[in-house]
Amino acid sequence: MASWASIVRGNGSGAGKGHVQVQVSRNTATSSSQKQEKQEKQEQVKQSNQHEQNQNQVQPSQKEREQQRDEIYKVHDTFMKKLKEEDDSGNMMPLYRYITRPDTHPFFAPEFKDFFEKCHWEREQSRLDKEYSSMVHDERVDKWEKKNNWFSVPLMTEMSEEQKKMGFIPQSQPSLYKFGYLCPHNSEEKRHEYLHFLMRLLYNRSEQVCACKTVGEFEKVYLEAMHFTRCSDEEWTPAELKRESKTALNALWALSTKANLFPGKQMKPRAAPAPVSNVSVSSGYSYPPNYMTQYLELSKKKSYDVIGVERGETGICRVKNAKTLGNSAPIRWYMTPAEMRNLRTFWFVFQCDPRENEYYDSSSDYGFGDY
């Protein structure tokens, strides 16, 4: 068999034949290499196109981003516009609404390093949303108060010696209210929200209230104010009107000297109590040693007295013959409009019943007789 070198250098037919074989081998290798390079280039082009498509999907164009941003702000503006329309269309007190700021939308979220950084960002946005919601709510309430002349009664910030003798006490526990006002333990009305509503009524409608000479006239002013406490701006139904009209008598009873719930005119003053020795830890109020004796003597007749203070019966008005005269019953007011506007809000502190372990008959002519 001839060697490779002899084929390359060979003479005659053998040499020609060997030369052709070498050329064919080289051409075949070159064609295969070119084909592979071409496939690689096509694959690279395909991958490059795919990458560009992915980039276009993940990162929209500047115009698309602006459209998305405008849409997010548009949703927020539409919601705020609806709130304004609600506030302008009726007299109902604005309800608190949790509002999400546009900046909280994931569209505005930055790139996070890890999951914990994302959670921190979300918590911070939630906190800012709560602050924003409270700010918007306060602004809506302020506007509503000015529109309806229905402001909160300022807080009582100081106490005189005379007020202390009448039953005002400092609040020892952390509270919005700095001072409390002692009230009868057997009172027929102990709803703090309702009593503060009545104080707000006197403060904001002082002229109209003092102008009421009969129960019927007071009922109109009272129902108008009661409408602010509803969750609807719809008119009263007959059943609601009947029920709320009855509560107008309850309001007058709570304001009366007989109920002894509000500071005002002192009708039946008492002698000063005995020196104080016992202290109630719960209320911070000191009870006199003869508290039980005073209580037993007063409980022989139906009364709403506060034990341990020089108050007697104190209140803002008196209604005569309410049971027989109904809406025609006359009202006598013991405070002027200026005095009502000078009211300061406090916490109603109801005394404890010394015989709380015994059944006590608390029936009365509440809302019907003379008060």
C-alpha positions as CSV (number, residue, x, y, z in Angstrom):
1,M,0.0,0.0,0.0
2,A,1.4,3.4,-1.0
3,S,2.2,5.9,1.8
4,W,0.6,9.3,2.2
5,A,3.8,11.0,1.1
6,S,4.0,8.9,-2.0
7,I,0.5,9.7,-3.0
8,V,1.2,13.4,-2.7
9,R,4.4,13.2,-4.6
10,G,3.3,10.3,-6.8
11,N,3.8,10.2,-10.5
12,G,1.3,9.2,-13.2
13,S,-2.2,8.2,-12.6
14,G,-1.7,7.2,-9.0
15,A,-0.5,10.8,-8.1
16,G,-3.5,12.4,-9.9
17,K,-5.9,10.2,-8.2
18,G,-4.4,11.0,-4.7
19,H,-4.5,14.7,-5.4
20,V,-8.2,14.7,-6.2
21,Q,-9.0,12.8,-2.9
22,V,-7.1,15.5,-0.9
23,Q,-9.0,18.4,-2.5
24,V,-12.4,16.7,-2.0
25,S,-11.6,16.2,1.7
26,R,-10.6,19.9,2.2
27,N,-13.7,21.2,0.3
28,T,-16.0,19.0,2.4
29,A,-14.5,20.3,5.7
30,T,-14.8,23.9,4.6
31,S,-18.5,23.5,3.6
32,S,-19.4,21.9,6.9
33,S,-17.6,24.7,8.9
34,Q,-19.4,27.4,7.0
35,K,-22.8,25.7,7.5
36,Q,-22.2,25.5,11.2
37,E,-21.2,29.2,11.4
38,K,-24.3,30.2,9.5
39,Q,-26.5,28.2,11.9
40,E,-24.7,29.9,14.9
41,K,-25.3,33.3,13.4
42,Q,-28.9,32.6,12.8
43,E,-29.3,31.3,16.3
44,Q,-27.7,34.5,17.7
45,V,-30.0,36.7,15.6
46,K,-33.0,34.7,16.8
47,Q,-31.9,35.1,20.4
48,S,-31.2,38.8,20.0
49,N,-34.7,39.3,18.5
50,Q,-36.3,37.3,21.4
51,H,-34.4,39.4,23.9
52,E,-35.5,42.6,22.4
53,Q,-39.1,41.4,22.4
54,N,-38.8,40.5,26.1
55,Q,-37.3,43.8,26.9
56,N,-40.2,45.6,25.1
57,Q,-42.7,43.5,27.2
58,V,-41.0,44.2,30.6
59,Q,-40.1,47.8,29.9
60,P,-42.9,49.6,28.1
61,S,-42.2,52.7,26.1
62,Q,-42.1,56.1,27.7
63,K,-45.4,57.0,26.2
64,E,-47.0,53.8,27.6
65,R,-45.6,54.5,31.1
66,E,-47.0,58.0,31.0
67,Q,-50.4,56.6,30.0
68,Q,-50.4,54.1,32.9
69,R,-49.3,56.8,35.4
70,D,-52.1,59.1,34.2
71,E,-54.7,56.3,34.5
72,I,-53.6,55.6,38.1
73,Y,-54.0,59.3,39.1
74,K,-57.3,59.5,37.2
75,V,-58.7,56.7,39.3
76,H,-57.7,58.5,42.5
77,D,-59.1,61.9,41.3
78,T,-62.4,60.2,40.4
79,F,-62.7,58.7,43.9
80,M,-61.9,62.1,45.5
81,K,-64.5,63.8,43.3
82,K,-67.2,61.3,44.4
83,L,-66.4,62.0,48.0
84,K,-66.8,65.8,47.4
85,E,-70.1,65.2,45.7
86,E,-71.3,63.1,48.6
87,D,-70.3,65.9,51.0
88,D,-71.9,68.6,49.0
89,S,-75.2,66.8,48.3
90,G,-76.3,66.2,51.9
91,N,-75.8,67.2,55.6
92,M,-74.7,63.8,56.9
93,M,-71.4,63.9,58.8
94,P,-68.6,62.5,56.6
95,L,-67.7,58.9,57.4
96,Y,-64.0,57.9,57.6
97,R,-62.7,56.3,54.4
98,Y,-59.4,54.6,53.9
99,I,-57.8,56.1,50.9
100,T,-54.9,54.6,48.9
101,R,-52.5,57.2,47.6
102,P,-51.4,56.9,43.9
103,D,-47.8,56.6,45.0
104,T,-48.7,53.3,46.7
105,H,-49.4,51.6,43.4
106,P,-46.9,48.9,42.4
107,F,-46.3,50.8,39.2
108,F,-44.3,53.3,41.3
109,A,-42.5,50.7,43.4
110,P,-38.7,50.8,43.1
111,E,-36.5,47.7,42.4
112,F,-36.1,45.7,45.6
113,K,-32.9,44.0,46.7
114,D,-34.9,41.2,48.5
115,F,-38.2,40.3,49.9
116,F,-37.6,42.1,53.2
117,E,-37.0,45.4,51.5
118,K,-40.3,45.0,49.6
119,C,-42.2,44.3,52.9
120,H,-40.6,47.4,54.5
121,W,-41.7,49.5,51.6
122,E,-45.2,48.2,51.7
123,R,-45.5,48.8,55.5
124,E,-44.3,52.3,55.0
125,Q,-46.8,53.0,52.2
126,S,-49.6,51.6,54.4
127,R,-48.6,54.0,57.2
128,L,-48.5,57.0,54.8
129,D,-51.9,55.9,53.5
130,K,-53.4,56.0,57.0
131,E,-52.0,59.4,57.6
132,Y,-53.3,60.7,54.3
133,S,-56.8,59.2,55.0
134,S,-56.9,60.9,58.4
135,M,-55.9,64.2,57.0
136,V,-58.6,64.0,54.3
137,H,-61.2,63.0,56.8
138,D,-60.3,65.9,59.2
139,E,-60.6,68.3,56.2
140,R,-64.0,66.9,55.3
141,V,-65.3,67.1,58.8
142,D,-64.0,70.7,59.2
143,K,-65.8,71.7,56.1
144,W,-69.0,69.9,57.2
145,E,-68.9,71.6,60.6
146,K,-68.6,75.0,59.0
147,K,-71.4,74.3,56.5
148,N,-73.9,73.1,59.2
149,N,-72.6,75.2,62.1
150,W,-72.1,72.1,64.2
151,F,-68.8,72.4,65.9
152,S,-67.3,70.3,68.7
153,V,-67.5,71.8,72.2
154,P,-64.1,72.9,73.4
155,L,-62.5,70.9,76.2
156,M,-62.6,72.1,79.8
157,T,-59.0,73.0,80.6
158,E,-59.3,74.4,84.2
159,M,-61.4,74.1,87.3
160,S,-62.4,76.7,89.9
161,E,-63.0,76.1,93.5
162,E,-66.7,76.8,93.0
163,Q,-66.8,74.2,90.2
164,K,-65.0,71.7,92.5
165,K,-67.7,72.2,95.2
166,M,-70.4,71.6,92.5
167,G,-69.0,68.2,91.6
168,F,-66.2,68.7,89.0
169,I,-63.2,66.5,89.6
170,P,-59.9,66.0,87.7
171,Q,-59.5,62.9,85.6
172,S,-56.7,60.8,87.0
173,Q,-56.6,58.2,84.3
174,P,-55.2,59.1,80.8
175,S,-58.2,60.5,78.9
176,L,-59.2,63.0,76.2
177,Y,-61.1,64.8,79.0
178,K,-59.1,66.5,81.7
179,F,-62.1,66.9,84.1
180,G,-65.2,64.9,85.0
181,Y,-68.6,65.9,86.4
182,L,-70.1,63.7,89.2
183,C,-73.6,62.4,88.2
184,P,-76.3,60.5,90.1
185,H,-75.7,56.7,90.3
186,N,-79.4,56.0,89.6
187,S,-79.7,58.3,86.6
188,E,-82.1,57.2,83.9
189,E,-79.7,58.4,81.2
190,K,-76.1,57.2,81.2
191,R,-75.2,57.2,77.5
192,H,-72.1,59.4,77.3
193,E,-72.4,59.9,73.5
194,Y,-76.0,61.1,73.9
195,L,-75.1,63.5,76.7
196,H,-72.3,64.9,74.7
197,F,-74.7,65.3,71.8
198,L,-77.0,67.4,74.0
199,M,-74.1,69.6,75.1
200,R,-73.2,70.1,71.4
201,L,-76.8,71.0,70.7
202,L,-76.7,73.7,73.4
203,Y,-73.4,75.0,72.2
204,N,-74.2,75.3,68.5
205,R,-78.0,76.1,68.7
206,S,-78.0,78.3,71.8
207,E,-80.2,81.0,70.3
208,Q,-82.7,78.6,68.8
209,V,-82.9,76.5,72.0
210,C,-83.5,79.5,74.3
211,A,-86.1,80.7,71.9
212,C,-88.2,77.5,72.4
213,K,-91.0,78.2,74.9
214,T,-92.8,74.8,74.6
215,V,-91.8,71.1,74.1
216,G,-93.1,71.2,70.5
217,E,-90.9,74.1,69.6
218,F,-87.9,72.4,71.1
219,E,-88.7,69.2,69.3
220,K,-88.2,70.9,65.9
221,V,-84.7,72.1,66.8
222,Y,-83.9,68.8,68.4
223,L,-84.9,66.7,65.4
224,E,-82.9,68.9,63.0
225,A,-79.8,68.3,65.1
226,M,-80.6,64.6,65.5
227,H,-80.5,64.3,61.7
228,F,-76.8,64.9,61.8
229,T,-76.2,61.7,63.8
230,R,-77.9,59.5,61.1
231,C,-76.0,57.6,58.4
232,S,-78.4,58.7,55.8
233,D,-79.7,61.9,54.3
234,E,-83.1,60.5,53.6
235,E,-86.2,62.0,55.3
236,W,-87.6,60.5,58.5
237,T,-90.0,57.7,58.1
238,P,-93.3,58.0,60.1
239,A,-92.0,55.3,62.6
240,E,-88.6,57.0,62.9
241,L,-90.2,60.4,63.4
242,K,-92.5,59.1,66.1
243,R,-89.6,57.4,67.9
244,E,-87.3,60.4,67.7
245,S,-90.1,62.8,68.8
246,K,-90.4,60.8,72.0
247,T,-86.6,61.2,72.6
248,A,-87.1,65.0,72.6
249,L,-88.8,64.6,75.9
250,N,-86.0,62.4,77.1
251,A,-83.5,65.1,76.1
252,L,-85.4,67.7,78.1
253,W,-85.5,65.4,81.1
254,A,-81.7,64.9,80.9
255,L,-81.2,68.7,80.7
256,S,-83.6,69.4,83.6
257,T,-82.7,70.2,87.2
258,K,-84.5,67.0,88.3
259,A,-82.1,64.8,86.3
260,N,-79.1,66.7,87.8
261,L,-76.8,65.8,85.0
262,F,-75.6,69.2,83.7
263,P,-74.1,72.2,85.5
264,G,-76.4,75.1,85.4
265,K,-78.8,76.6,87.9
266,Q,-78.7,75.2,91.4
267,M,-82.3,74.6,92.6
268,K,-82.0,72.8,95.9
269,P,-78.6,73.5,97.5
270,R,-77.4,71.3,100.4
271,A,-75.1,71.9,103.3
272,A,-71.4,71.1,102.9
273,P,-70.5,67.4,103.3
274,A,-68.5,66.1,106.2
275,P,-64.7,66.0,105.9
276,V,-63.4,63.6,103.3
277,S,-61.6,60.4,104.4
278,N,-62.4,57.6,102.1
279,V,-60.9,57.6,98.6
280,S,-62.1,55.6,95.6
281,V,-59.2,54.3,93.6
282,S,-61.3,53.7,90.4
283,S,-62.6,57.3,90.0
284,G,-60.1,59.3,92.0
285,Y,-63.0,60.9,93.9
286,S,-63.0,61.0,97.7
287,Y,-66.2,59.9,99.4
288,P,-67.2,61.4,102.8
289,P,-67.4,59.0,105.8
290,N,-71.2,59.6,106.1
291,Y,-71.8,58.7,102.4
292,M,-74.0,55.7,103.2
293,T,-76.0,57.7,105.8
294,Q,-76.7,60.5,103.3
295,Y,-77.6,58.0,100.6
296,L,-80.1,56.1,102.8
297,E,-81.8,59.3,103.8
298,L,-82.1,60.6,100.3
299,S,-83.2,57.2,98.9
300,K,-86.4,57.4,101.0
301,K,-87.8,59.6,98.3
302,K,-87.2,59.4,94.6
303,S,-84.4,61.8,93.7
304,Y,-81.2,62.0,91.6
305,D,-78.8,63.5,94.0
306,V,-75.0,63.4,94.0
307,I,-73.6,62.4,97.4
308,G,-70.6,64.2,98.8
309,V,-70.8,67.6,97.0
310,E,-72.7,70.9,97.7
311,R,-74.8,70.6,94.5
312,G,-78.3,69.5,95.3
313,E,-80.4,69.7,92.1
314,T,-78.7,71.5,89.3
315,G,-79.6,71.7,85.6
316,I,-80.4,73.8,82.6
317,C,-84.2,73.8,82.3
318,R,-87.5,72.8,83.8
319,V,-90.6,71.5,82.0
320,K,-94.0,71.7,83.8
321,N,-96.9,69.3,83.3
322,A,-95.3,67.5,80.4
323,K,-97.6,64.4,80.9
324,T,-100.8,66.3,80.6
325,L,-99.8,69.2,78.2
326,G,-97.6,67.2,75.8
327,N,-96.0,69.4,73.2
328,S,-97.7,72.5,74.7
329,A,-95.9,72.0,78.0
330,P,-93.9,75.2,78.8
331,I,-90.1,75.2,79.2
332,R,-88.2,77.5,81.4
333,W,-84.5,77.8,80.6
334,Y,-82.0,78.7,83.4
335,M,-79.1,79.5,81.0
336,T,-78.7,82.3,78.5
337,P,-77.5,81.8,75.0
338,A,-74.1,83.4,75.9
339,E,-73.8,80.9,78.9
340,M,-74.5,78.0,76.6
341,R,-71.9,79.1,74.1
342,N,-69.5,79.3,77.0
343,L,-69.9,75.6,77.8
344,R,-66.9,73.4,77.9
345,T,-67.0,69.7,77.5
346,F,-66.2,67.2,80.3
347,W,-66.6,63.5,81.1
348,F,-69.8,62.4,82.9
349,V,-68.7,60.4,86.0
350,F,-71.6,58.4,87.5
351,Q,-71.2,57.5,91.1
352,C,-71.4,53.9,92.3
353,D,-74.5,52.7,94.1
354,P,-73.6,52.0,97.8
355,R,-76.2,49.1,97.7
356,E,-75.1,47.8,94.4
357,N,-75.5,44.2,95.6
358,E,-79.2,44.9,96.3
359,Y,-82.0,45.3,93.8
360,Y,-83.0,48.9,93.6
361,D,-86.3,50.1,92.0
362,S,-85.4,52.8,89.6
363,S,-88.8,53.4,88.2
364,S,-89.8,57.1,87.7
365,D,-92.0,59.4,85.8
366,Y,-89.0,60.0,83.5
367,G,-90.2,61.9,80.4
368,F,-93.7,62.5,81.7
369,G,-94.1,64.5,84.9
370,D,-92.7,67.8,86.1
371,Y,-89.0,68.1,85.5
